[in-house]
Amino acid sequence: MPAIARAQPNIALIKYWGKRDSHRNLPAVGSISVTLADLFTTMRVEFDDALSDDLLIVNACVNEDMLPRIQRCLDNVAGARRHPARIDSESNFPIAAGLASSASAFAALVVAADAAAGMGRDTARLASLAGSASGSAARSLYGGFAELENSGDEIKVNCLCNAADWPLRVVVAITATGPKPLGSTAAMEISRKTSPFYSRWIEQQPQDLTEARNAIAARDFAKLASVAEHNCLKMHSVMWGSRPPIVYWNSVTLECMQAVRELQSQGVAVFFTIDAGPQVKAICEVADESKVRSAFGAIGGVADILASGLGGGASLIDDD
Ligand code: 2P0
């Protein structure tokens, strides 16, 4: 039977950058993210012995580039002796542009493939499988604020706070469209091997995680803002210090960061974060969303603005 799942991308507030075991895709650091409600990937998986081979369709086009990674994930979920699969993936936001499309894609893939293969695993097990395919995908199995722990041999994720218990907004400034120059997996390895700041990044991460966990528990926006911006800039410093340097920002990225700083100086509850791409994500209180949108809208180079509340975890949906 085919199965369809939907998963949302997540935005890390305390970042995952670096692997402790690249073979098993175990992260070198813990991370904390928020899942977005309004951006999503819908994934339909059907195993069919009448097919001669696996077929991947992404946003209505046959995609062979991503197929090997998808096949490895399907083998892990359904076993290497599975039937060939037809996989249809659709995302309602730009893919491969630093909006965590691999997180929503692999989270949706494991949920749909598990159901299509009749395996019936629980969320913790599905998160571990998603994380083996793409580290950040493990967090998209959970809603609200999710923490990926860096301990043991299994990828483990906890929900720290449900979306409804701290309803924040995320406003994303798209500063460039099109795929990023270097994927995260390769970039992380370059950082691990060459950045003089990498070891300090790993050493300091537990402190940032504790600070963020406490801020979330206390719903303390200012504390979360401070540690999240610090952690984001520290991750980008690791990247900038790599050889060759890894710079995902453009001049509009910097203009958006400056706009957030100006809003902060006017007392607006907002902070920025930036992932492996040039987009700027502003996290704000619900009442301040329109001010953030206006500030980004006034920047000439901003190509588009997306906004979302915090969402739930990946789940199966009906075929209709
Ligand atoms: C994060 N990123 O925590 C960080 C911040 C990008 C910057 O997780 O190699 O695509 O597939 O495990 O999950 C992007 O990394 O990497 C990422 P793989 P993934 O969201």
py3Dmol code that shows the C-alpha trace and the ligand (Angstrom):
import py3Dmol

protein = """\
ATOM      1  CA  MET A   1       0.000   0.000   0.000  1.00  0.00           C
ATOM      2  CA  PRO A   2       1.294   3.488  -0.758  1.00  0.00           C
ATOM      3  CA  ALA A   3       1.760   5.834   2.197  1.00  0.00           C
ATOM      4  CA  ILE A   4       1.965   9.609   2.313  1.00  0.00           C
ATOM      5  CA  ALA A   5       3.670  11.619   5.044  1.00  0.00           C
ATOM      6  CA  ARG A   6       4.163  15.292   5.632  1.00  0.00           C
ATOM      7  CA  ALA A   7       7.038  16.894   7.529  1.00  0.00           C
ATOM      8  CA  GLN A   8       8.095  20.460   8.229  1.00  0.00           C
ATOM      9  CA  PRO A   9      11.604  21.850   8.013  1.00  0.00           C
ATOM     10  CA  ASN A  10      13.195  22.949  11.248  1.00  0.00           C
ATOM     11  CA  ILE A  11      15.385  25.916  12.049  1.00  0.00           C
ATOM     12  CA  ALA A  12      18.210  25.293  14.502  1.00  0.00           C
ATOM     13  CA  LEU A  13      18.574  27.805  17.327  1.00  0.00           C
ATOM     14  CA  ILE A  14      21.575  25.909  18.675  1.00  0.00           C
ATOM     15  CA  LYS A  15      23.303  24.482  15.633  1.00  0.00           C
ATOM     16  CA  TYR A  16      24.472  21.073  14.490  1.00  0.00           C
ATOM     17  CA  TRP A  17      27.804  21.519  12.718  1.00  0.00           C
ATOM     18  CA  GLY A  18      30.234  18.602  12.596  1.00  0.00           C
ATOM     19  CA  LYS A  19      30.074  14.834  12.841  1.00  0.00           C
ATOM     20  CA  ARG A  20      31.646  12.545  15.425  1.00  0.00           C
ATOM     21  CA  ASP A  21      31.103   9.500  13.191  1.00  0.00           C
ATOM     22  CA  SER A  22      30.432  10.225   9.543  1.00  0.00           C
ATOM     23  CA  HIS A  23      29.801   6.568   8.696  1.00  0.00           C
ATOM     24  CA  ARG A  24      26.862   6.347  11.102  1.00  0.00           C
ATOM     25  CA  ASN A  25      26.100  10.069  10.704  1.00  0.00           C
ATOM     26  CA  LEU A  26      26.376  10.757  14.433  1.00  0.00           C
ATOM     27  CA  PRO A  27      26.605  14.483  15.224  1.00  0.00           C
ATOM     28  CA  ALA A  28      29.577  15.899  17.128  1.00  0.00           C
ATOM     29  CA  VAL A  29      27.292  18.278  19.056  1.00  0.00           C
ATOM     30  CA  GLY A  30      23.745  18.399  20.348  1.00  0.00           C
ATOM     31  CA  SER A  31      21.344  20.893  18.791  1.00  0.00           C
ATOM     32  CA  ILE A  32      17.985  22.570  19.446  1.00  0.00           C
ATOM     33  CA  SER A  33      15.527  23.589  16.748  1.00  0.00           C
ATOM     34  CA  VAL A  34      12.015  24.808  16.105  1.00  0.00           C
ATOM     35  CA  THR A  35       9.785  23.109  13.543  1.00  0.00           C
ATOM     36  CA  LEU A  36       7.859  25.376  11.164  1.00  0.00           C
ATOM     37  CA  ALA A  37       4.119  24.903  10.616  1.00  0.00           C
ATOM     38  CA  ASP A  38       3.539  26.383   7.170  1.00  0.00           C
ATOM     39  CA  LEU A  39       6.457  25.062   5.128  1.00  0.00           C
ATOM     40  CA  PHE A  40       6.325  21.377   4.378  1.00  0.00           C
ATOM     41  CA  THR A  41       7.395  18.454   2.249  1.00  0.00           C
ATOM     42  CA  THR A  42       4.828  15.870   1.251  1.00  0.00           C
ATOM     43  CA  MET A  43       6.292  12.471   0.425  1.00  0.00           C
ATOM     44  CA  ARG A  44       4.457   9.551  -1.138  1.00  0.00           C
ATOM     45  CA  VAL A  45       6.169   6.163  -1.106  1.00  0.00           C
ATOM     46  CA  GLU A  46       4.957   3.017  -2.805  1.00  0.00           C
ATOM     47  CA  PHE A  47       6.875  -0.260  -2.971  1.00  0.00           C
ATOM     48  CA  ASP A  48       5.957  -2.106  -6.153  1.00  0.00           C
ATOM     49  CA  ASP A  49       7.538  -5.301  -7.478  1.00  0.00           C
ATOM     50  CA  ALA A  50       6.278  -4.400 -10.988  1.00  0.00           C
ATOM     51  CA  LEU A  51       8.799  -1.531 -11.098  1.00  0.00           C
ATOM     52  CA  SER A  52      12.187  -2.326 -12.614  1.00  0.00           C
ATOM     53  CA  ASP A  53      14.015   0.158 -10.395  1.00  0.00           C
ATOM     54  CA  ASP A  54      13.515   2.916  -7.847  1.00  0.00           C
ATOM     55  CA  LEU A  55      12.070   6.132  -9.244  1.00  0.00           C
ATOM     56  CA  LEU A  56      12.345   9.502  -7.494  1.00  0.00           C
ATOM     57  CA  ILE A  57      10.194  12.447  -8.574  1.00  0.00           C
ATOM     58  CA  VAL A  58      10.935  15.793  -6.874  1.00  0.00           C
ATOM     59  CA  ASN A  59       8.481  18.621  -7.506  1.00  0.00           C
ATOM     60  CA  ALA A  60       7.169  16.787 -10.602  1.00  0.00           C
ATOM     61  CA  CYS A  61      10.625  16.164 -12.177  1.00  0.00           C
ATOM     62  CA  VAL A  62      12.573  12.907 -12.210  1.00  0.00           C
ATOM     63  CA  ASN A  63      15.609  13.392  -9.964  1.00  0.00           C
ATOM     64  CA  GLU A  64      18.606  11.094 -10.222  1.00  0.00           C
ATOM     65  CA  ASP A  65      21.043  13.204  -8.187  1.00  0.00           C
ATOM     66  CA  MET A  66      19.309  12.653  -4.868  1.00  0.00           C
ATOM     67  CA  LEU A  67      18.299   9.056  -5.615  1.00  0.00           C
ATOM     68  CA  PRO A  68      21.323   7.213  -4.094  1.00  0.00           C
ATOM     69  CA  ARG A  69      20.853   8.941  -0.720  1.00  0.00           C
ATOM     70  CA  ILE A  70      17.113   8.226  -0.782  1.00  0.00           C
ATOM     71  CA  GLN A  71      17.804   4.581  -1.697  1.00  0.00           C
ATOM     72  CA  ARG A  72      20.172   4.133   1.259  1.00  0.00           C
ATOM     73  CA  CYS A  73      17.506   5.527   3.564  1.00  0.00           C
ATOM     74  CA  LEU A  74      14.821   3.239   2.091  1.00  0.00           C
ATOM     75  CA  ASP A  75      17.134   0.228   2.540  1.00  0.00           C
ATOM     76  CA  ASN A  76      17.539   1.173   6.212  1.00  0.00           C
ATOM     77  CA  VAL A  77      13.802   1.563   6.725  1.00  0.00           C
ATOM     78  CA  ALA A  78      12.438  -1.333   4.667  1.00  0.00           C
ATOM     79  CA  GLY A  79      15.459  -3.656   4.373  1.00  0.00           C
ATOM     80  CA  ALA A  80      17.831  -4.123   1.452  1.00  0.00           C
ATOM     81  CA  ARG A  81      15.598  -6.891   0.023  1.00  0.00           C
ATOM     82  CA  ARG A  82      12.661  -4.498  -0.382  1.00  0.00           C
ATOM     83  CA  HIS A  83      10.723  -4.083  -3.654  1.00  0.00           C
ATOM     84  CA  PRO A  84      11.614  -1.120  -5.887  1.00  0.00           C
ATOM     85  CA  ALA A  85       9.914   2.096  -4.824  1.00  0.00           C
ATOM     86  CA  ARG A  86       8.294   5.062  -6.479  1.00  0.00           C
ATOM     87  CA  ILE A  87       8.923   8.150  -4.353  1.00  0.00           C
ATOM     88  CA  ASP A  88       7.118  11.436  -5.039  1.00  0.00           C
ATOM     89  CA  SER A  89       8.324  14.468  -3.107  1.00  0.00           C
ATOM     90  CA  GLU A  90       6.830  17.932  -3.166  1.00  0.00           C
ATOM     91  CA  SER A  91       7.925  20.916  -1.111  1.00  0.00           C
ATOM     92  CA  ASN A  92       6.088  24.234  -0.910  1.00  0.00           C
ATOM     93  CA  PHE A  93       9.311  26.215  -0.388  1.00  0.00           C
ATOM     94  CA  PRO A  94      12.687  26.531  -2.209  1.00  0.00           C
ATOM     95  CA  ILE A  95      14.807  23.386  -1.869  1.00  0.00           C
ATOM     96  CA  ALA A  96      18.607  23.241  -1.362  1.00  0.00           C
ATOM     97  CA  ALA A  97      18.773  26.901  -0.393  1.00  0.00           C
ATOM     98  CA  GLY A  98      19.416  26.784   3.346  1.00  0.00           C
ATOM     99  CA  LEU A  99      15.809  26.219   4.355  1.00  0.00           C
ATOM    100  CA  ALA A 100      16.403  22.717   5.691  1.00  0.00           C
ATOM    101  CA  SER A 101      14.636  20.918   2.866  1.00  0.00           C
ATOM    102  CA  SER A 102      16.662  17.773   3.518  1.00  0.00           C
ATOM    103  CA  ALA A 103      15.298  17.751   7.079  1.00  0.00           C
ATOM    104  CA  SER A 104      11.663  17.798   5.997  1.00  0.00           C
ATOM    105  CA  ALA A 105      12.351  15.436   3.079  1.00  0.00           C
ATOM    106  CA  PHE A 106      14.058  12.693   5.083  1.00  0.00           C
ATOM    107  CA  ALA A 107      11.661  13.031   8.025  1.00  0.00           C
ATOM    108  CA  ALA A 108       8.707  12.594   5.653  1.00  0.00           C
ATOM    109  CA  LEU A 109      10.510   9.803   3.787  1.00  0.00           C
ATOM    110  CA  VAL A 110      11.095   7.594   6.839  1.00  0.00           C
ATOM    111  CA  VAL A 111       7.513   8.043   8.069  1.00  0.00           C
ATOM    112  CA  ALA A 112       6.013   7.216   4.650  1.00  0.00           C
ATOM    113  CA  ALA A 113       8.430   4.351   3.906  1.00  0.00           C
ATOM    114  CA  ASP A 114       7.926   2.803   7.345  1.00  0.00           C
ATOM    115  CA  ALA A 115       4.154   2.800   6.811  1.00  0.00           C
ATOM    116  CA  ALA A 116       4.371   1.628   3.184  1.00  0.00           C
ATOM    117  CA  ALA A 117       6.549  -1.288   4.332  1.00  0.00           C
ATOM    118  CA  GLY A 118       4.169  -2.061   7.215  1.00  0.00           C
ATOM    119  CA  MET A 119       6.863  -1.702   9.876  1.00  0.00           C
ATOM    120  CA  GLY A 120       4.999   0.424  12.473  1.00  0.00           C
ATOM    121  CA  ARG A 121       8.022   1.900  14.276  1.00  0.00           C
ATOM    122  CA  ASP A 122       7.584   4.518  17.007  1.00  0.00           C
ATOM    123  CA  THR A 123       8.641   8.163  16.690  1.00  0.00           C
ATOM    124  CA  ALA A 124      11.942   7.684  18.538  1.00  0.00           C
ATOM    125  CA  ARG A 125      13.009   4.910  16.193  1.00  0.00           C
ATOM    126  CA  LEU A 126      11.884   6.886  13.129  1.00  0.00           C
ATOM    127  CA  ALA A 127      13.858   9.913  14.356  1.00  0.00           C
ATOM    128  CA  SER A 128      16.961   7.771  14.650  1.00  0.00           C
ATOM    129  CA  LEU A 129      16.507   6.472  11.085  1.00  0.00           C
ATOM    130  CA  ALA A 130      15.875   9.985   9.745  1.00  0.00           C
ATOM    131  CA  GLY A 131      18.986  11.226  11.544  1.00  0.00           C
ATOM    132  CA  SER A 132      21.112   8.507   9.947  1.00  0.00           C
ATOM    133  CA  ALA A 133      20.082   9.906   6.562  1.00  0.00           C
ATOM    134  CA  SER A 134      20.428  13.596   7.468  1.00  0.00           C
ATOM    135  CA  GLY A 135      21.269  14.751  10.987  1.00  0.00           C
ATOM    136  CA  SER A 136      18.828  17.635  11.126  1.00  0.00           C
ATOM    137  CA  ALA A 137      15.974  15.427   9.837  1.00  0.00           C
ATOM    138  CA  ALA A 138      15.758  13.660  13.207  1.00  0.00           C
ATOM    139  CA  ARG A 139      14.502  16.916  14.775  1.00  0.00           C
ATOM    140  CA  SER A 140      11.630  17.223  12.248  1.00  0.00           C
ATOM    141  CA  LEU A 141       9.983  14.103  13.686  1.00  0.00           C
ATOM    142  CA  TYR A 142       9.058  16.266  16.686  1.00  0.00           C
ATOM    143  CA  GLY A 143       7.075  19.471  16.911  1.00  0.00           C
ATOM    144  CA  GLY A 144       7.750  22.711  18.757  1.00  0.00           C
ATOM    145  CA  PHE A 145      11.224  23.010  20.286  1.00  0.00           C
ATOM    146  CA  ALA A 146      13.203  19.787  19.779  1.00  0.00           C
ATOM    147  CA  GLU A 147      16.606  18.848  21.178  1.00  0.00           C
ATOM    148  CA  LEU A 148      18.861  16.324  19.478  1.00  0.00           C
ATOM    149  CA  GLU A 149      21.132  14.826  22.121  1.00  0.00           C
ATOM    150  CA  ASN A 150      24.734  14.064  21.396  1.00  0.00           C
ATOM    151  CA  SER A 151      25.283  10.932  23.458  1.00  0.00           C
ATOM    152  CA  GLY A 152      25.408   7.225  22.854  1.00  0.00           C
ATOM    153  CA  ASP A 153      25.311   5.386  19.569  1.00  0.00           C
ATOM    154  CA  GLU A 154      21.715   6.175  18.682  1.00  0.00           C
ATOM    155  CA  ILE A 155      20.393   9.522  17.542  1.00  0.00           C
ATOM    156  CA  LYS A 156      17.954  10.658  20.229  1.00  0.00           C
ATOM    157  CA  VAL A 157      15.546  13.606  20.143  1.00  0.00           C
ATOM    158  CA  ASN A 158      13.288  15.097  22.845  1.00  0.00           C
ATOM    159  CA  CYS A 159      10.533  17.664  22.621  1.00  0.00           C
ATOM    160  CA  LEU A 160      11.444  20.498  25.034  1.00  0.00           C
ATOM    161  CA  CYS A 161       8.266  22.538  24.598  1.00  0.00           C
ATOM    162  CA  ASN A 162       5.197  22.160  22.370  1.00  0.00           C
ATOM    163  CA  ALA A 163       4.516  24.790  19.715  1.00  0.00           C
ATOM    164  CA  ALA A 164       1.297  25.874  21.445  1.00  0.00           C
ATOM    165  CA  ASP A 165       3.107  26.443  24.747  1.00  0.00           C
ATOM    166  CA  TRP A 166       5.328  29.202  23.346  1.00  0.00           C
ATOM    167  CA  PRO A 167       3.806  30.530  20.122  1.00  0.00           C
ATOM    168  CA  LEU A 168       6.587  32.399  18.337  1.00  0.00           C
ATOM    169  CA  ARG A 169       6.789  33.392  14.665  1.00  0.00           C
ATOM    170  CA  VAL A 170       9.621  32.819  12.206  1.00  0.00           C
ATOM    171  CA  VAL A 171      10.013  35.340   9.359  1.00  0.00           C
ATOM    172  CA  VAL A 172      12.405  34.224   6.619  1.00  0.00           C
ATOM    173  CA  ALA A 173      14.080  36.681   4.258  1.00  0.00           C
ATOM    174  CA  ILE A 174      15.018  34.946   0.998  1.00  0.00           C
ATOM    175  CA  THR A 175      18.154  36.807  -0.052  1.00  0.00           C
ATOM    176  CA  ALA A 176      19.086  34.536  -2.963  1.00  0.00           C
ATOM    177  CA  THR A 177      17.321  31.751  -4.813  1.00  0.00           C
ATOM    178  CA  GLY A 178      18.919  28.682  -6.346  1.00  0.00           C
ATOM    179  CA  PRO A 179      21.007  25.922  -4.850  1.00  0.00           C
ATOM    180  CA  LYS A 180      23.824  26.692  -2.421  1.00  0.00           C
ATOM    181  CA  PRO A 181      27.440  26.369  -3.612  1.00  0.00           C
ATOM    182  CA  LEU A 182      28.439  23.636  -1.139  1.00  0.00           C
ATOM    183  CA  GLY A 183      26.257  21.111   0.683  1.00  0.00           C
ATOM    184  CA  SER A 184      26.323  20.939   4.486  1.00  0.00           C
ATOM    185  CA  THR A 185      27.691  17.392   4.665  1.00  0.00           C
ATOM    186  CA  ALA A 186      30.861  18.280   2.725  1.00  0.00           C
ATOM    187  CA  ALA A 187      31.152  21.686   4.412  1.00  0.00           C
ATOM    188  CA  MET A 188      31.033  20.163   7.909  1.00  0.00           C
ATOM    189  CA  GLU A 189      33.892  17.823   7.052  1.00  0.00           C
ATOM    190  CA  ILE A 190      36.010  20.700   5.726  1.00  0.00           C
ATOM    191  CA  SER A 191      35.357  22.562   8.988  1.00  0.00           C
ATOM    192  CA  ARG A 192      36.233  19.542  11.118  1.00  0.00           C
ATOM    193  CA  LYS A 193      39.485  18.968   9.270  1.00  0.00           C
ATOM    194  CA  THR A 194      40.687  22.537   8.822  1.00  0.00           C
ATOM    195  CA  SER A 195      39.023  25.142  11.039  1.00  0.00           C
ATOM    196  CA  PRO A 196      41.185  26.257  13.999  1.00  0.00           C
ATOM    197  CA  PHE A 197      37.939  27.143  15.815  1.00  0.00           C
ATOM    198  CA  TYR A 198      36.332  23.711  15.431  1.00  0.00           C
ATOM    199  CA  SER A 199      37.578  22.198  18.696  1.00  0.00           C
ATOM    200  CA  ARG A 200      36.431  25.225  20.729  1.00  0.00           C
ATOM    201  CA  TRP A 201      33.049  25.046  18.996  1.00  0.00           C
ATOM    202  CA  ILE A 202      32.626  21.425  20.130  1.00  0.00           C
ATOM    203  CA  GLU A 203      33.867  22.195  23.672  1.00  0.00           C
ATOM    204  CA  GLN A 204      31.503  25.125  24.190  1.00  0.00           C
ATOM    205  CA  GLN A 205      28.330  23.592  22.782  1.00  0.00           C
ATOM    206  CA  PRO A 206      27.102  22.016  26.069  1.00  0.00           C
ATOM    207  CA  GLN A 207      27.075  25.497  27.685  1.00  0.00           C
ATOM    208  CA  ASP A 208      24.983  26.951  24.864  1.00  0.00           C
ATOM    209  CA  LEU A 209      22.596  23.992  24.980  1.00  0.00           C
ATOM    210  CA  THR A 210      22.073  24.413  28.735  1.00  0.00           C
ATOM    211  CA  GLU A 211      21.492  28.144  28.369  1.00  0.00           C
ATOM    212  CA  ALA A 212      18.974  27.627  25.564  1.00  0.00           C
ATOM    213  CA  ARG A 213      17.186  24.786  27.385  1.00  0.00           C
ATOM    214  CA  ASN A 214      16.818  27.001  30.465  1.00  0.00           C
ATOM    215  CA  ALA A 215      15.593  29.945  28.385  1.00  0.00           C
ATOM    216  CA  ILE A 216      12.983  27.748  26.693  1.00  0.00           C
ATOM    217  CA  ALA A 217      11.818  26.294  30.020  1.00  0.00           C
ATOM    218  CA  ALA A 218      11.420  29.841  31.413  1.00  0.00           C
ATOM    219  CA  ARG A 219       9.979  31.213  28.107  1.00  0.00           C
ATOM    220  CA  ASP A 220      12.700  33.866  28.416  1.00  0.00           C
ATOM    221  CA  PHE A 221      12.864  35.426  24.935  1.00  0.00           C
ATOM    222  CA  ALA A 222      15.818  37.746  25.621  1.00  0.00           C
ATOM    223  CA  LYS A 223      17.960  34.893  26.984  1.00  0.00           C
ATOM    224  CA  LEU A 224      17.088  32.650  24.040  1.00  0.00           C
ATOM    225  CA  ALA A 225      17.819  35.486  21.599  1.00  0.00           C
ATOM    226  CA  SER A 226      21.227  36.103  23.119  1.00  0.00           C
ATOM    227  CA  VAL A 227      22.420  32.488  23.105  1.00  0.00           C
ATOM    228  CA  ALA A 228      20.920  31.675  19.676  1.00  0.00           C
ATOM    229  CA  GLU A 229      22.613  34.620  17.923  1.00  0.00           C
ATOM    230  CA  HIS A 230      25.880  33.821  19.706  1.00  0.00           C
ATOM    231  CA  ASN A 231      25.692  30.167  18.656  1.00  0.00           C
ATOM    232  CA  CYS A 232      24.830  31.040  15.045  1.00  0.00           C
ATOM    233  CA  LEU A 233      27.698  33.500  14.668  1.00  0.00           C
ATOM    234  CA  LYS A 234      30.079  31.042  16.316  1.00  0.00           C
ATOM    235  CA  MET A 235      29.104  28.334  13.800  1.00  0.00           C
ATOM    236  CA  HIS A 236      29.683  30.742  10.909  1.00  0.00           C
ATOM    237  CA  SER A 237      33.042  31.721  12.430  1.00  0.00           C
ATOM    238  CA  VAL A 238      34.024  28.042  12.313  1.00  0.00           C
ATOM    239  CA  MET A 239      33.012  28.009   8.635  1.00  0.00           C
ATOM    240  CA  TRP A 240      34.814  31.258   7.793  1.00  0.00           C
ATOM    241  CA  GLY A 241      37.961  29.925   9.473  1.00  0.00           C
ATOM    242  CA  SER A 242      37.939  26.759   7.328  1.00  0.00           C
ATOM    243  CA  ARG A 243      40.257  26.213   4.369  1.00  0.00           C
ATOM    244  CA  PRO A 244      38.892  26.776   1.797  1.00  0.00           C
ATOM    245  CA  PRO A 245      36.620  29.241   3.616  1.00  0.00           C
ATOM    246  CA  ILE A 246      32.903  28.459   3.683  1.00  0.00           C
ATOM    247  CA  VAL A 247      30.891  31.651   3.325  1.00  0.00           C
ATOM    248  CA  TYR A 248      27.177  31.257   2.724  1.00  0.00           C
ATOM    249  CA  TRP A 249      26.240  34.918   3.273  1.00  0.00           C
ATOM    250  CA  ASN A 250      25.748  37.616   0.684  1.00  0.00           C
ATOM    251  CA  SER A 251      25.474  41.376   1.126  1.00  0.00           C
ATOM    252  CA  VAL A 252      21.688  41.172   1.596  1.00  0.00           C
ATOM    253  CA  THR A 253      22.201  38.616   4.389  1.00  0.00           C
ATOM    254  CA  LEU A 254      24.208  41.289   6.223  1.00  0.00           C
ATOM    255  CA  GLU A 255      21.604  43.961   5.527  1.00  0.00           C
ATOM    256  CA  CYS A 256      18.922  41.720   7.041  1.00  0.00           C
ATOM    257  CA  MET A 257      21.053  41.101  10.141  1.00  0.00           C
ATOM    258  CA  GLN A 258      21.496  44.862  10.484  1.00  0.00           C
ATOM    259  CA  ALA A 259      17.719  45.361  10.166  1.00  0.00           C
ATOM    260  CA  VAL A 260      17.196  42.915  13.045  1.00  0.00           C
ATOM    261  CA  ARG A 261      19.753  44.810  15.148  1.00  0.00           C
ATOM    262  CA  GLU A 262      17.868  48.063  14.484  1.00  0.00           C
ATOM    263  CA  LEU A 263      14.552  46.483  15.495  1.00  0.00           C
ATOM    264  CA  GLN A 264      16.193  45.202  18.691  1.00  0.00           C
ATOM    265  CA  SER A 265      17.404  48.714  19.482  1.00  0.00           C
ATOM    266  CA  GLN A 266      13.772  49.887  19.207  1.00  0.00           C
ATOM    267  CA  GLY A 267      12.704  47.241  21.757  1.00  0.00           C
ATOM    268  CA  VAL A 268      11.271  44.691  19.299  1.00  0.00           C
ATOM    269  CA  ALA A 269      11.503  41.087  20.553  1.00  0.00           C
ATOM    270  CA  VAL A 270      13.331  39.520  17.610  1.00  0.00           C
ATOM    271  CA  PHE A 271      16.572  37.700  16.879  1.00  0.00           C
ATOM    272  CA  PHE A 272      18.184  36.268  13.748  1.00  0.00           C
ATOM    273  CA  THR A 273      19.655  32.964  12.830  1.00  0.00           C
ATOM    274  CA  ILE A 274      21.320  31.779   9.582  1.00  0.00           C
ATOM    275  CA  ASP A 275      22.027  28.231   8.465  1.00  0.00           C
ATOM    276  CA  ALA A 276      24.046  26.735   5.608  1.00  0.00           C
ATOM    277  CA  GLY A 277      22.694  29.244   3.115  1.00  0.00           C
ATOM    278  CA  PRO A 278      22.184  32.987   2.684  1.00  0.00           C
ATOM    279  CA  GLN A 279      18.633  33.235   4.053  1.00  0.00           C
ATOM    280  CA  VAL A 280      18.009  35.121   7.290  1.00  0.00           C
ATOM    281  CA  LYS A 281      15.478  33.682   9.709  1.00  0.00           C
ATOM    282  CA  ALA A 282      14.085  36.115  12.259  1.00  0.00           C
ATOM    283  CA  ILE A 283      12.369  34.622  15.293  1.00  0.00           C
ATOM    284  CA  CYS A 284       9.963  37.019  16.966  1.00  0.00           C
ATOM    285  CA  GLU A 285       6.986  37.308  19.247  1.00  0.00           C
ATOM    286  CA  VAL A 286       3.621  37.105  17.472  1.00  0.00           C
ATOM    287  CA  ALA A 287       2.828  40.804  18.030  1.00  0.00           C
ATOM    288  CA  ASP A 288       6.073  41.881  16.338  1.00  0.00           C
ATOM    289  CA  GLU A 289       5.764  39.922  13.087  1.00  0.00           C
ATOM    290  CA  SER A 290       4.498  42.858  11.005  1.00  0.00           C
ATOM    291  CA  LYS A 291       7.434  45.058  12.109  1.00  0.00           C
ATOM    292  CA  VAL A 292       9.895  42.351  11.076  1.00  0.00           C
ATOM    293  CA  ARG A 293       8.165  41.833   7.714  1.00  0.00           C
ATOM    294  CA  SER A 294       8.211  45.592   7.040  1.00  0.00           C
ATOM    295  CA  ALA A 295      11.892  45.863   7.924  1.00  0.00           C
ATOM    296  CA  PHE A 296      12.841  42.978   5.591  1.00  0.00           C
ATOM    297  CA  GLY A 297      10.445  44.270   2.910  1.00  0.00           C
ATOM    298  CA  ALA A 298      12.275  47.615   2.874  1.00  0.00           C
ATOM    299  CA  ILE A 299      15.546  45.941   1.854  1.00  0.00           C
ATOM    300  CA  GLY A 300      15.861  46.060  -1.944  1.00  0.00           C
ATOM    301  CA  GLY A 301      17.662  42.741  -2.387  1.00  0.00           C
ATOM    302  CA  VAL A 302      15.175  40.621  -0.440  1.00  0.00           C
ATOM    303  CA  ALA A 303      13.588  38.384  -3.099  1.00  0.00           C
ATOM    304  CA  ASP A 304      10.784  37.019  -0.946  1.00  0.00           C
ATOM    305  CA  ILE A 305       9.560  36.817   2.628  1.00  0.00           C
ATOM    306  CA  LEU A 306       8.048  33.680   4.161  1.00  0.00           C
ATOM    307  CA  ALA A 307       6.530  33.479   7.615  1.00  0.00           C
ATOM    308  CA  SER A 308       5.352  30.662   9.806  1.00  0.00           C
ATOM    309  CA  GLY A 309       4.393  29.750  13.302  1.00  0.00           C
ATOM    310  CA  LEU A 310       5.930  26.775  15.063  1.00  0.00           C
ATOM    311  CA  GLY A 311       4.584  23.442  13.915  1.00  0.00           C
ATOM    312  CA  GLY A 312       4.122  19.825  14.829  1.00  0.00           C
ATOM    313  CA  GLY A 313       6.143  16.733  14.031  1.00  0.00           C
ATOM    314  CA  ALA A 314       6.131  14.575  10.914  1.00  0.00           C
ATOM    315  CA  SER A 315       3.038  12.468  10.395  1.00  0.00           C
ATOM    316  CA  LEU A 316       1.133  10.292   7.960  1.00  0.00           C
ATOM    317  CA  ILE A 317      -1.616  11.965   5.990  1.00  0.00           C
ATOM    318  CA  ASP A 318      -4.596  10.580   4.079  1.00  0.00           C
ATOM    319  CA  ASP A 319      -4.431   9.975   0.347  1.00  0.00           C
ATOM    320  CA  ASP A 320      -7.185  12.225  -1.059  1.00  0.00           C
TER     321      ASP A 320
END
"""
ligand_1 = """\
20
2P0
C 21.374 22.713 11.740
N 22.621 22.560 9.599
O 21.511 22.443 12.956
C 22.626 23.005 10.952
C 22.935 24.458 10.913
C 23.104 23.565 8.696
C 23.552 24.675 9.551
O 21.902 20.542 10.115
O 25.222 15.777 6.669
O 21.724 18.544 6.077
O 22.804 15.423 6.143
O 23.640 15.201 8.496
O 21.316 17.652 8.402
C 22.458 20.819 7.904
O 22.937 19.544 8.004
O 23.580 17.408 7.347
C 22.316 21.302 9.274
P 23.818 15.868 7.155
P 22.244 18.242 7.431
O 20.244 22.783 11.206
"""
view = py3Dmol.view(width=600, height=400)
view.addModel(protein, "pdb")
view.setStyle({"model": 0}, {"cartoon": {"style": "trace"}})
view.addModel(ligand_1, "xyz")
view.setStyle({"model": 1}, {"stick": {}})
view.zoomTo()
view.show()
